[in-house]
């Protein structure tokens, strides 16, 4: 499957479904944490995330593109 065109808010909501929670925010960048396994991901709260950035967020979260698409 290909990468979807989504906003930062949609990305945050999808990651929350697998245990990520908002640790803090600095400007438009939201820092998310998952305790098991301990992972930190930074998601900019923009209207549209670029493909490369979204791919990095998915990789940092330990997911595949297909797994991430199922969360949306």
mmCIF file of the N, C-alpha and C atoms, coordinates in Angstrom:
data_MODEL
# 
_entry.id   MODEL 
# 
loop_
_atom_site.group_PDB 
_atom_site.id 
_atom_site.type_symbol 
_atom_site.label_atom_id 
_atom_site.label_alt_id 
_atom_site.label_comp_id 
_atom_site.label_asym_id 
_atom_site.label_entity_id 
_atom_site.label_seq_id 
_atom_site.pdbx_PDB_ins_code 
_atom_site.Cartn_x 
_atom_site.Cartn_y 
_atom_site.Cartn_z 
_atom_site.occupancy 
_atom_site.B_iso_or_equiv 
_atom_site.pdbx_formal_charge 
_atom_site.auth_seq_id 
_atom_site.auth_comp_id 
_atom_site.auth_asym_id 
_atom_site.auth_atom_id 
_atom_site.pdbx_PDB_model_num 
ATOM 1   N N  . UNK A 1 1  ? 0.834  -1.191 0.000  1.00 0.00 ? 1  UNK A N  1 
ATOM 2   C CA . UNK A 1 1  ? 0.000  0.000  0.000  1.00 0.00 ? 1  UNK A CA 1 
ATOM 3   C C  . UNK A 1 1  ? 0.872  1.245  0.000  1.00 0.00 ? 1  UNK A C  1 
ATOM 4   N N  . UNK A 1 2  ? 0.298  2.321  -0.486 1.00 0.00 ? 2  UNK A N  1 
ATOM 5   C CA . UNK A 1 2  ? 1.063  3.566  -0.534 1.00 0.00 ? 2  UNK A CA 1 
ATOM 6   C C  . UNK A 1 2  ? 0.785  4.409  0.718  1.00 0.00 ? 2  UNK A C  1 
ATOM 7   N N  . UNK A 1 3  ? 1.607  5.417  0.886  1.00 0.00 ? 3  UNK A N  1 
ATOM 8   C CA . UNK A 1 3  ? 1.446  6.306  2.029  1.00 0.00 ? 3  UNK A CA 1 
ATOM 9   C C  . UNK A 1 3  ? 0.218  7.192  1.840  1.00 0.00 ? 3  UNK A C  1 
ATOM 10  N N  . UNK A 1 4  ? -0.576 7.370  2.891  1.00 0.00 ? 4  UNK A N  1 
ATOM 11  C CA . UNK A 1 4  ? -1.730 8.254  2.789  1.00 0.00 ? 4  UNK A CA 1 
ATOM 12  C C  . UNK A 1 4  ? -1.303 9.717  2.936  1.00 0.00 ? 4  UNK A C  1 
ATOM 13  N N  . UNK A 1 5  ? -2.141 10.630 2.500  1.00 0.00 ? 5  UNK A N  1 
ATOM 14  C CA . UNK A 1 5  ? -1.923 12.060 2.728  1.00 0.00 ? 5  UNK A CA 1 
ATOM 15  C C  . UNK A 1 5  ? -2.759 12.416 3.951  1.00 0.00 ? 5  UNK A C  1 
ATOM 16  N N  . UNK A 1 6  ? -2.084 12.669 5.082  1.00 0.00 ? 6  UNK A N  1 
ATOM 17  C CA . UNK A 1 6  ? -2.786 12.938 6.332  1.00 0.00 ? 6  UNK A CA 1 
ATOM 18  C C  . UNK A 1 6  ? -2.180 14.145 7.030  1.00 0.00 ? 6  UNK A C  1 
ATOM 19  N N  . UNK A 1 7  ? -2.905 14.643 8.032  1.00 0.00 ? 7  UNK A N  1 
ATOM 20  C CA . UNK A 1 7  ? -2.415 15.758 8.835  1.00 0.00 ? 7  UNK A CA 1 
ATOM 21  C C  . UNK A 1 7  ? -1.649 15.209 10.034 1.00 0.00 ? 7  UNK A C  1 
ATOM 22  N N  . UNK A 1 8  ? -0.956 16.087 10.720 1.00 0.00 ? 8  UNK A N  1 
ATOM 23  C CA . UNK A 1 8  ? -0.249 15.692 11.931 1.00 0.00 ? 8  UNK A CA 1 
ATOM 24  C C  . UNK A 1 8  ? -1.203 15.188 12.991 1.00 0.00 ? 8  UNK A C  1 
ATOM 25  N N  . UNK A 1 9  ? -2.380 15.827 13.097 1.00 0.00 ? 9  UNK A N  1 
ATOM 26  C CA . UNK A 1 9  ? -3.377 15.432 14.092 1.00 0.00 ? 9  UNK A CA 1 
ATOM 27  C C  . UNK A 1 9  ? -3.875 14.013 13.826 1.00 0.00 ? 9  UNK A C  1 
ATOM 28  N N  . UNK A 1 10 ? -4.114 13.686 12.559 1.00 0.00 ? 10 UNK A N  1 
ATOM 29  C CA . UNK A 1 10 ? -4.555 12.334 12.203 1.00 0.00 ? 10 UNK A CA 1 
ATOM 30  C C  . UNK A 1 10 ? -3.480 11.308 12.540 1.00 0.00 ? 10 UNK A C  1 
ATOM 31  N N  . UNK A 1 11 ? -2.233 11.665 12.327 1.00 0.00 ? 11 UNK A N  1 
ATOM 32  C CA . UNK A 1 11 ? -1.111 10.782 12.642 1.00 0.00 ? 11 UNK A CA 1 
ATOM 33  C C  . UNK A 1 11 ? -1.041 10.531 14.153 1.00 0.00 ? 11 UNK A C  1 
ATOM 34  N N  . UNK A 1 12 ? -1.209 11.571 14.935 1.00 0.00 ? 12 UNK A N  1 
ATOM 35  C CA . UNK A 1 12 ? -1.176 11.454 16.394 1.00 0.00 ? 12 UNK A CA 1 
ATOM 36  C C  . UNK A 1 12 ? -2.306 10.545 16.877 1.00 0.00 ? 12 UNK A C  1 
ATOM 37  N N  . UNK A 1 13 ? -3.508 10.713 16.316 1.00 0.00 ? 13 UNK A N  1 
ATOM 38  C CA . UNK A 1 13 ? -4.643 9.874  16.701 1.00 0.00 ? 13 UNK A CA 1 
ATOM 39  C C  . UNK A 1 13 ? -4.395 8.412  16.358 1.00 0.00 ? 13 UNK A C  1 
ATOM 40  N N  . UNK A 1 14 ? -3.784 8.148  15.197 1.00 0.00 ? 14 UNK A N  1 
ATOM 41  C CA . UNK A 1 14 ? -3.495 6.770  14.788 1.00 0.00 ? 14 UNK A CA 1 
ATOM 42  C C  . UNK A 1 14 ? -2.471 6.132  15.729 1.00 0.00 ? 14 UNK A C  1 
ATOM 43  N N  . UNK A 1 15 ? -1.423 6.880  16.083 1.00 0.00 ? 15 UNK A N  1 
ATOM 44  C CA . UNK A 1 15 ? -0.391 6.339  16.970 1.00 0.00 ? 15 UNK A CA 1 
ATOM 45  C C  . UNK A 1 15 ? -0.927 6.129  18.389 1.00 0.00 ? 15 UNK A C  1 
ATOM 46  N N  . UNK A 1 16 ? -1.915 6.940  18.794 1.00 0.00 ? 16 UNK A N  1 
ATOM 47  C CA . UNK A 1 16 ? -2.516 6.775  20.124 1.00 0.00 ? 16 UNK A CA 1 
ATOM 48  C C  . UNK A 1 16 ? -3.210 5.421  20.252 1.00 0.00 ? 16 UNK A C  1 
ATOM 49  N N  . UNK A 1 17 ? -3.675 4.864  19.153 1.00 0.00 ? 17 UNK A N  1 
ATOM 50  C CA . UNK A 1 17 ? -4.367 3.571  19.172 1.00 0.00 ? 17 UNK A CA 1 
ATOM 51  C C  . UNK A 1 17 ? -3.441 2.427  19.566 1.00 0.00 ? 17 UNK A C  1 
ATOM 52  N N  . UNK A 1 18 ? -2.128 2.601  19.402 1.00 0.00 ? 18 UNK A N  1 
ATOM 53  C CA . UNK A 1 18 ? -1.187 1.538  19.769 1.00 0.00 ? 18 UNK A CA 1 
ATOM 54  C C  . UNK A 1 18 ? -0.372 1.906  21.007 1.00 0.00 ? 18 UNK A C  1 
ATOM 55  N N  . UNK A 1 19 ? -0.843 2.870  21.781 1.00 0.00 ? 19 UNK A N  1 
ATOM 56  C CA . UNK A 1 19 ? -0.219 3.147  23.068 1.00 0.00 ? 19 UNK A CA 1 
ATOM 57  C C  . UNK A 1 19 ? 0.646  4.385  23.155 1.00 0.00 ? 19 UNK A C  1 
ATOM 58  N N  . UNK A 1 20 ? 0.760  5.178  22.093 1.00 0.00 ? 20 UNK A N  1 
ATOM 59  C CA . UNK A 1 20 ? 1.528  6.420  22.173 1.00 0.00 ? 20 UNK A CA 1 
ATOM 60  C C  . UNK A 1 20 ? 0.689  7.486  22.872 1.00 0.00 ? 20 UNK A C  1 
ATOM 61  N N  . UNK A 1 21 ? 1.326  8.286  23.690 1.00 0.00 ? 21 UNK A N  1 
ATOM 62  C CA . UNK A 1 21 ? 0.642  9.390  24.362 1.00 0.00 ? 21 UNK A CA 1 
ATOM 63  C C  . UNK A 1 21 ? 1.511  10.637 24.258 1.00 0.00 ? 21 UNK A C  1 
ATOM 64  N N  . UNK A 1 22 ? 0.854  11.795 24.416 1.00 0.00 ? 22 UNK A N  1 
ATOM 65  C CA . UNK A 1 22 ? 1.553  13.074 24.276 1.00 0.00 ? 22 UNK A CA 1 
ATOM 66  C C  . UNK A 1 22 ? 2.396  13.336 25.516 1.00 0.00 ? 22 UNK A C  1 
ATOM 67  N N  . UNK A 1 23 ? 3.690  13.440 25.308 1.00 0.00 ? 23 UNK A N  1 
ATOM 68  C CA . UNK A 1 23 ? 4.613  13.705 26.410 1.00 0.00 ? 23 UNK A CA 1 
ATOM 69  C C  . UNK A 1 23 ? 4.726  15.207 26.649 1.00 0.00 ? 23 UNK A C  1 
ATOM 70  N N  . UNK A 1 24 ? 4.935  15.946 25.557 1.00 0.00 ? 24 UNK A N  1 
ATOM 71  C CA . UNK A 1 24 ? 5.016  17.413 25.635 1.00 0.00 ? 24 UNK A CA 1 
ATOM 72  C C  . UNK A 1 24 ? 4.889  17.970 24.225 1.00 0.00 ? 24 UNK A C  1 
ATOM 73  N N  . UNK A 1 25 ? 4.835  19.294 24.160 1.00 0.00 ? 25 UNK A N  1 
ATOM 74  C CA . UNK A 1 25 ? 4.749  19.955 22.865 1.00 0.00 ? 25 UNK A CA 1 
ATOM 75  C C  . UNK A 1 25 ? 5.603  21.206 22.895 1.00 0.00 ? 25 UNK A C  1 
ATOM 76  N N  . UNK A 1 26 ? 6.338  21.422 21.805 1.00 0.00 ? 26 UNK A N  1 
ATOM 77  C CA . UNK A 1 26 ? 7.138  22.640 21.680 1.00 0.00 ? 26 UNK A CA 1 
ATOM 78  C C  . UNK A 1 26 ? 6.807  23.245 20.325 1.00 0.00 ? 26 UNK A C  1 
ATOM 79  N N  . UNK A 1 27 ? 6.087  24.338 20.337 1.00 0.00 ? 27 UNK A N  1 
ATOM 80  C CA . UNK A 1 27 ? 5.620  24.935 19.096 1.00 0.00 ? 27 UNK A CA 1 
ATOM 81  C C  . UNK A 1 27 ? 4.619  24.009 18.439 1.00 0.00 ? 27 UNK A C  1 
ATOM 82  N N  . UNK A 1 28 ? 4.835  23.684 17.175 1.00 0.00 ? 28 UNK A N  1 
ATOM 83  C CA . UNK A 1 28 ? 3.916  22.792 16.477 1.00 0.00 ? 28 UNK A CA 1 
ATOM 84  C C  . UNK A 1 28 ? 4.355  21.333 16.569 1.00 0.00 ? 28 UNK A C  1 
ATOM 85  N N  . UNK A 1 29 ? 5.479  21.058 17.224 1.00 0.00 ? 29 UNK A N  1 
ATOM 86  C CA . UNK A 1 29 ? 5.992  19.696 17.298 1.00 0.00 ? 29 UNK A CA 1 
ATOM 87  C C  . UNK A 1 29 ? 5.501  19.006 18.566 1.00 0.00 ? 29 UNK A C  1 
ATOM 88  N N  . UNK A 1 30 ? 4.800  17.902 18.373 1.00 0.00 ? 30 UNK A N  1 
ATOM 89  C CA . UNK A 1 30 ? 4.263  17.119 19.481 1.00 0.00 ? 30 UNK A CA 1 
ATOM 90  C C  . UNK A 1 30 ? 5.168  15.910 19.682 1.00 0.00 ? 30 UNK A C  1 
ATOM 91  N N  . UNK A 1 31 ? 5.648  15.726 20.913 1.00 0.00 ? 31 UNK A N  1 
ATOM 92  C CA . UNK A 1 31 ? 6.519  14.611 21.232 1.00 0.00 ? 31 UNK A CA 1 
ATOM 93  C C  . UNK A 1 31 ? 5.658  13.527 21.856 1.00 0.00 ? 31 UNK A C  1 
ATOM 94  N N  . UNK A 1 32 ? 5.641  12.354 21.203 1.00 0.00 ? 32 UNK A N  1 
ATOM 95  C CA . UNK A 1 32 ? 4.843  11.228 21.673 1.00 0.00 ? 32 UNK A CA 1 
ATOM 96  C C  . UNK A 1 32 ? 5.757  10.165 22.254 1.00 0.00 ? 32 UNK A C  1 
ATOM 97  N N  . UNK A 1 33 ? 5.259  9.447  23.257 1.00 0.00 ? 33 UNK A N  1 
ATOM 98  C CA . UNK A 1 33 ? 6.038  8.385  23.892 1.00 0.00 ? 33 UNK A CA 1 
ATOM 99  C C  . UNK A 1 33 ? 5.187  7.136  23.980 1.00 0.00 ? 33 UNK A C  1 
ATOM 100 N N  . UNK A 1 34 ? 5.831  5.998  23.821 1.00 0.00 ? 34 UNK A N  1 
ATOM 101 C CA . UNK A 1 34 ? 5.203  4.698  24.051 1.00 0.00 ? 34 UNK A CA 1 
ATOM 102 C C  . UNK A 1 34 ? 6.104  3.978  25.053 1.00 0.00 ? 34 UNK A C  1 
ATOM 103 N N  . UNK A 1 35 ? 5.513  3.393  26.100 1.00 0.00 ? 35 UNK A N  1 
ATOM 104 C CA . UNK A 1 35 ? 6.324  2.790  27.154 1.00 0.00 ? 35 UNK A CA 1 
ATOM 105 C C  . UNK A 1 35 ? 6.805  1.380  26.817 1.00 0.00 ? 35 UNK A C  1 
ATOM 106 N N  . UNK A 1 36 ? 6.015  0.610  26.067 1.00 0.00 ? 36 UNK A N  1 
ATOM 107 C CA . UNK A 1 36 ? 6.407  -0.762 25.730 1.00 0.00 ? 36 UNK A CA 1 
ATOM 108 C C  . UNK A 1 36 ? 6.361  -0.977 24.242 1.00 0.00 ? 36 UNK A C  1 
ATOM 109 N N  . UNK A 1 37 ? 7.443  -1.105 23.531 1.00 0.00 ? 37 UNK A N  1 
ATOM 110 C CA . UNK A 1 37 ? 8.815  -0.798 23.955 1.00 0.00 ? 37 UNK A CA 1 
ATOM 111 C C  . UNK A 1 37 ? 8.998  0.713  24.036 1.00 0.00 ? 37 UNK A C  1 
ATOM 112 N N  . UNK A 1 38 ? 9.916  1.167  24.853 1.00 0.00 ? 38 UNK A N  1 
ATOM 113 C CA . UNK A 1 38 ? 10.098 2.604  25.080 1.00 0.00 ? 38 UNK A CA 1 
ATOM 114 C C  . UNK A 1 38 ? 10.561 3.282  23.789 1.00 0.00 ? 38 UNK A C  1 
ATOM 115 N N  . UNK A 1 39 ? 9.675  4.097  23.240 1.00 0.00 ? 39 UNK A N  1 
ATOM 116 C CA . UNK A 1 39 ? 9.916  4.749  21.962 1.00 0.00 ? 39 UNK A CA 1 
ATOM 117 C C  . UNK A 1 39 ? 9.438  6.192  22.037 1.00 0.00 ? 39 UNK A C  1 
ATOM 118 N N  . UNK A 1 40 ? 10.173 7.095  21.424 1.00 0.00 ? 40 UNK A N  1 
ATOM 119 C CA . UNK A 1 40 ? 9.773  8.492  21.339 1.00 0.00 ? 40 UNK A CA 1 
ATOM 120 C C  . UNK A 1 40 ? 9.698  8.889  19.870 1.00 0.00 ? 40 UNK A C  1 
ATOM 121 N N  . UNK A 1 41 ? 8.616  9.553  19.499 1.00 0.00 ? 41 UNK A N  1 
ATOM 122 C CA . UNK A 1 41 ? 8.389  9.978  18.122 1.00 0.00 ? 41 UNK A CA 1 
ATOM 123 C C  . UNK A 1 41 ? 7.969  11.444 18.141 1.00 0.00 ? 41 UNK A C  1 
ATOM 124 N N  . UNK A 1 42 ? 8.503  12.240 17.228 1.00 0.00 ? 42 UNK A N  1 
ATOM 125 C CA . UNK A 1 42 ? 8.135  13.645 17.100 1.00 0.00 ? 42 UNK A CA 1 
ATOM 126 C C  . UNK A 1 42 ? 7.247  13.806 15.866 1.00 0.00 ? 42 UNK A C  1 
ATOM 127 N N  . UNK A 1 43 ? 6.050  14.375 16.073 1.00 0.00 ? 43 UNK A N  1 
ATOM 128 C CA . UNK A 1 43 ? 5.104  14.583 14.979 1.00 0.00 ? 43 UNK A CA 1 
ATOM 129 C C  . UNK A 1 43 ? 4.776  16.074 14.911 1.00 0.00 ? 43 UNK A C  1 
ATOM 130 N N  . UNK A 1 44 ? 5.085  16.745 13.796 1.00 0.00 ? 44 UNK A N  1 
ATOM 131 C CA . UNK A 1 44 ? 4.679  18.141 13.654 1.00 0.00 ? 44 UNK A CA 1 
ATOM 132 C C  . UNK A 1 44 ? 3.170  18.209 13.404 1.00 0.00 ? 44 UNK A C  1 
ATOM 133 N N  . UNK A 1 45 ? 2.490  19.092 14.104 1.00 0.00 ? 45 UNK A N  1 
ATOM 134 C CA . UNK A 1 45 ? 1.036  19.218 13.961 1.00 0.00 ? 45 UNK A CA 1 
ATOM 135 C C  . UNK A 1 45 ? 0.735  20.156 12.797 1.00 0.00 ? 45 UNK A C  1 
ATOM 136 N N  . UNK A 1 46 ? 1.023  19.695 11.586 1.00 0.00 ? 46 UNK A N  1 
ATOM 137 C CA . UNK A 1 46 ? 0.807  20.468 10.367 1.00 0.00 ? 46 UNK A CA 1 
ATOM 138 C C  . UNK A 1 46 ? -0.440 19.969 9.655  1.00 0.00 ? 46 UNK A C  1 
ATOM 139 N N  . UNK A 1 47 ? -0.940 20.752 8.708  1.00 0.00 ? 47 UNK A N  1 
ATOM 140 C CA . UNK A 1 47 ? -2.142 20.367 7.966  1.00 0.00 ? 47 UNK A CA 1 
ATOM 141 C C  . UNK A 1 47 ? -1.898 19.166 7.071  1.00 0.00 ? 47 UNK A C  1 
ATOM 142 N N  . UNK A 1 48 ? -0.664 19.034 6.576  1.00 0.00 ? 48 UNK A N  1 
ATOM 143 C CA . UNK A 1 48 ? -0.328 17.899 5.714  1.00 0.00 ? 48 UNK A CA 1 
ATOM 144 C C  . UNK A 1 48 ? 1.125  17.516 5.960  1.00 0.00 ? 48 UNK A C  1 
ATOM 145 N N  . UNK A 1 49 ? 1.358  16.233 6.233  1.00 0.00 ? 49 UNK A N  1 
ATOM 146 C CA . UNK A 1 49 ? 2.715  15.737 6.430  1.00 0.00 ? 49 UNK A CA 1 
ATOM 147 C C  . UNK A 1 49 ? 3.281  15.284 5.093  1.00 0.00 ? 49 UNK A C  1 
ATOM 148 N N  . UNK A 1 50 ? 4.524  15.647 4.829  1.00 0.00 ? 50 UNK A N  1 
ATOM 149 C CA . UNK A 1 50 ? 5.159  15.224 3.586  1.00 0.00 ? 50 UNK A CA 1 
ATOM 150 C C  . UNK A 1 50 ? 5.475  13.737 3.653  1.00 0.00 ? 50 UNK A C  1 
ATOM 151 N N  . UNK A 1 51 ? 5.587  13.116 2.483  1.00 0.00 ? 51 UNK A N  1 
ATOM 152 C CA . UNK A 1 51 ? 5.761  11.660 2.391  1.00 0.00 ? 51 UNK A CA 1 
ATOM 153 C C  . UNK A 1 51 ? 6.990  11.162 3.145  1.00 0.00 ? 51 UNK A C  1 
ATOM 154 N N  . UNK A 1 52 ? 8.128  11.820 2.962  1.00 0.00 ? 52 UNK A N  1 
ATOM 155 C CA . UNK A 1 52 ? 9.359  11.377 3.607  1.00 0.00 ? 52 UNK A CA 1 
ATOM 156 C C  . UNK A 1 52 ? 9.279  11.470 5.121  1.00 0.00 ? 52 UNK A C  1 
ATOM 157 N N  . UNK A 1 53 ? 8.678  12.546 5.613  1.00 0.00 ? 53 UNK A N  1 
ATOM 158 C CA . UNK A 1 53 ? 8.523  12.727 7.052  1.00 0.00 ? 53 UNK A CA 1 
ATOM 159 C C  . UNK A 1 53 ? 7.585  11.677 7.626  1.00 0.00 ? 53 UNK A C  1 
ATOM 160 N N  . UNK A 1 54 ? 6.476  11.431 6.955  1.00 0.00 ? 54 UNK A N  1 
ATOM 161 C CA . UNK A 1 54 ? 5.527  10.426 7.425  1.00 0.00 ? 54 UNK A CA 1 
ATOM 162 C C  . UNK A 1 54 ? 6.188  9.043  7.444  1.00 0.00 ? 54 UNK A C  1 
ATOM 163 N N  . UNK A 1 55 ? 6.970  8.738  6.425  1.00 0.00 ? 55 UNK A N  1 
ATOM 164 C CA . UNK A 1 55 ? 7.673  7.448  6.374  1.00 0.00 ? 55 UNK A CA 1 
ATOM 165 C C  . UNK A 1 55 ? 8.638  7.313  7.559  1.00 0.00 ? 55 UNK A C  1 
ATOM 166 N N  . UNK A 1 56 ? 9.342  8.404  7.914  1.00 0.00 ? 56 UNK A N  1 
ATOM 167 C CA . UNK A 1 56 ? 10.259 8.370  9.051  1.00 0.00 ? 56 UNK A CA 1 
ATOM 168 C C  . UNK A 1 56 ? 9.509  8.185  10.364 1.00 0.00 ? 56 UNK A C  1 
ATOM 169 N N  . UNK A 1 57 ? 8.372  8.860  10.520 1.00 0.00 ? 57 UNK A N  1 
ATOM 170 C CA . UNK A 1 57 ? 7.563  8.713  11.738 1.00 0.00 ? 57 UNK A CA 1 
ATOM 171 C C  . UNK A 1 57 ? 7.104  7.263  11.884 1.00 0.00 ? 57 UNK A C  1 
ATOM 172 N N  . UNK A 1 58 ? 6.632  6.670  10.780 1.00 0.00 ? 58 UNK A N  1 
ATOM 173 C CA . UNK A 1 58 ? 6.166  5.286  10.807 1.00 0.00 ? 58 UNK A CA 1 
ATOM 174 C C  . UNK A 1 58 ? 7.317  4.352  11.180 1.00 0.00 ? 58 UNK A C  1 
ATOM 175 N N  . UNK A 1 59 ? 8.488  4.575  10.582 1.00 0.00 ? 59 UNK A N  1 
ATOM 176 C CA . UNK A 1 59 ? 9.665  3.745  10.872 1.00 0.00 ? 59 UNK A CA 1 
ATOM 177 C C  . UNK A 1 59 ? 10.089 3.906  12.329 1.00 0.00 ? 59 UNK A C  1 
ATOM 178 N N  . UNK A 1 60 ? 10.117 5.143  12.835 1.00 0.00 ? 60 UNK A N  1 
ATOM 179 C CA . UNK A 1 60 ? 10.498 5.393  14.226 1.00 0.00 ? 60 UNK A CA 1 
ATOM 180 C C  . UNK A 1 60 ? 9.532  4.738  15.206 1.00 0.00 ? 60 UNK A C  1 
ATOM 181 N N  . UNK A 1 61 ? 8.258  4.633  14.809 1.00 0.00 ? 61 UNK A N  1 
ATOM 182 C CA . UNK A 1 61 ? 7.249  4.011  15.667 1.00 0.00 ? 61 UNK A CA 1 
ATOM 183 C C  . UNK A 1 61 ? 7.325  2.489  15.624 1.00 0.00 ? 61 UNK A C  1 
ATOM 184 N N  . UNK A 1 62 ? 8.167  1.946  14.741 1.00 0.00 ? 62 UNK A N  1 
ATOM 185 C CA . UNK A 1 62 ? 8.333  0.504  14.653 1.00 0.00 ? 62 UNK A CA 1 
ATOM 186 C C  . UNK A 1 62 ? 7.232  -0.182 13.871 1.00 0.00 ? 62 UNK A C  1 
ATOM 187 N N  . UNK A 1 63 ? 6.620  0.538  12.944 1.00 0.00 ? 63 UNK A N  1 
ATOM 188 C CA . UNK A 1 63 ? 5.521  0.002  12.152 1.00 0.00 ? 63 UNK A CA 1 
ATOM 189 C C  . UNK A 1 63 ? 5.917  -0.114 10.690 1.00 0.00 ? 63 UNK A C  1 
ATOM 190 N N  . UNK A 1 64 ? 5.122  -0.888 9.953  1.00 0.00 ? 64 UNK A N  1 
ATOM 191 C CA . UNK A 1 64 ? 5.225  -0.874 8.498  1.00 0.00 ? 64 UNK A CA 1 
ATOM 192 C C  . UNK A 1 64 ? 4.145  0.060  7.975  1.00 0.00 ? 64 UNK A C  1 
ATOM 193 N N  . UNK A 1 65 ? 4.226  0.423  6.702  1.00 0.00 ? 65 UNK A N  1 
ATOM 194 C CA . UNK A 1 65 ? 3.230  1.308  6.101  1.00 0.00 ? 65 UNK A CA 1 
ATOM 195 C C  . UNK A 1 65 ? 1.850  0.653  6.153  1.00 0.00 ? 65 UNK A C  1 
ATOM 196 N N  . UNK A 1 66 ? 1.780  -0.650 5.897  1.00 0.00 ? 66 UNK A N  1 
ATOM 197 C CA . UNK A 1 66 ? 0.493  -1.358 5.943  1.00 0.00 ? 66 UNK A CA 1 
ATOM 198 C C  . UNK A 1 66 ? -0.095 -1.350 7.348  1.00 0.00 ? 66 UNK A C  1 
ATOM 199 N N  . UNK A 1 67 ? 0.733  -1.587 8.363  1.00 0.00 ? 67 UNK A N  1 
ATOM 200 C CA . UNK A 1 67 ? 0.248  -1.556 9.749  1.00 0.00 ? 67 UNK A CA 1 
ATOM 201 C C  . UNK A 1 67 ? -0.277 -0.170 10.103 1.00 0.00 ? 67 UNK A C  1 
ATOM 202 N N  . UNK A 1 68 ? 0.433  0.867  9.654  1.00 0.00 ? 68 UNK A N  1 
ATOM 203 C CA . UNK A 1 68 ? 0.000  2.228  9.942  1.00 0.00 ? 68 UNK A CA 1 
ATOM 204 C C  . UNK A 1 68 ? -1.325 2.537  9.243  1.00 0.00 ? 68 UNK A C  1 
ATOM 205 N N  . UNK A 1 69 ? -1.466 2.108  7.990  1.00 0.00 ? 69 UNK A N  1 
ATOM 206 C CA . UNK A 1 69 ? -2.717 2.349  7.261  1.00 0.00 ? 69 UNK A CA 1 
ATOM 207 C C  . UNK A 1 69 ? -3.909 1.701  7.941  1.00 0.00 ? 69 UNK A C  1 
ATOM 208 N N  . UNK A 1 70 ? -3.714 0.551  8.578  1.00 0.00 ? 70 UNK A N  1 
ATOM 209 C CA . UNK A 1 70 ? -4.797 -0.116 9.296  1.00 0.00 ? 70 UNK A CA 1 
ATOM 210 C C  . UNK A 1 70 ? -5.252 0.684  10.503 1.00 0.00 ? 70 UNK A C  1 
ATOM 211 N N  . UNK A 1 71 ? -4.342 1.491  11.086 1.00 0.00 ? 71 UNK A N  1 
ATOM 212 C CA . UNK A 1 71 ? -4.697 2.299  12.257 1.00 0.00 ? 71 UNK A CA 1 
ATOM 213 C C  . UNK A 1 71 ? -5.543 3.522  11.896 1.00 0.00 ? 71 UNK A C  1 
ATOM 214 N N  . UNK A 1 72 ? -5.493 3.931  10.637 1.00 0.00 ? 72 UNK A N  1 
ATOM 215 C CA . UNK A 1 72 ? -6.237 5.130  10.218 1.00 0.00 ? 72 UNK A CA 1 
ATOM 216 C C  . UNK A 1 72 ? -7.722 4.868  10.104 1.00 0.00 ? 72 UNK A C  1 
# 
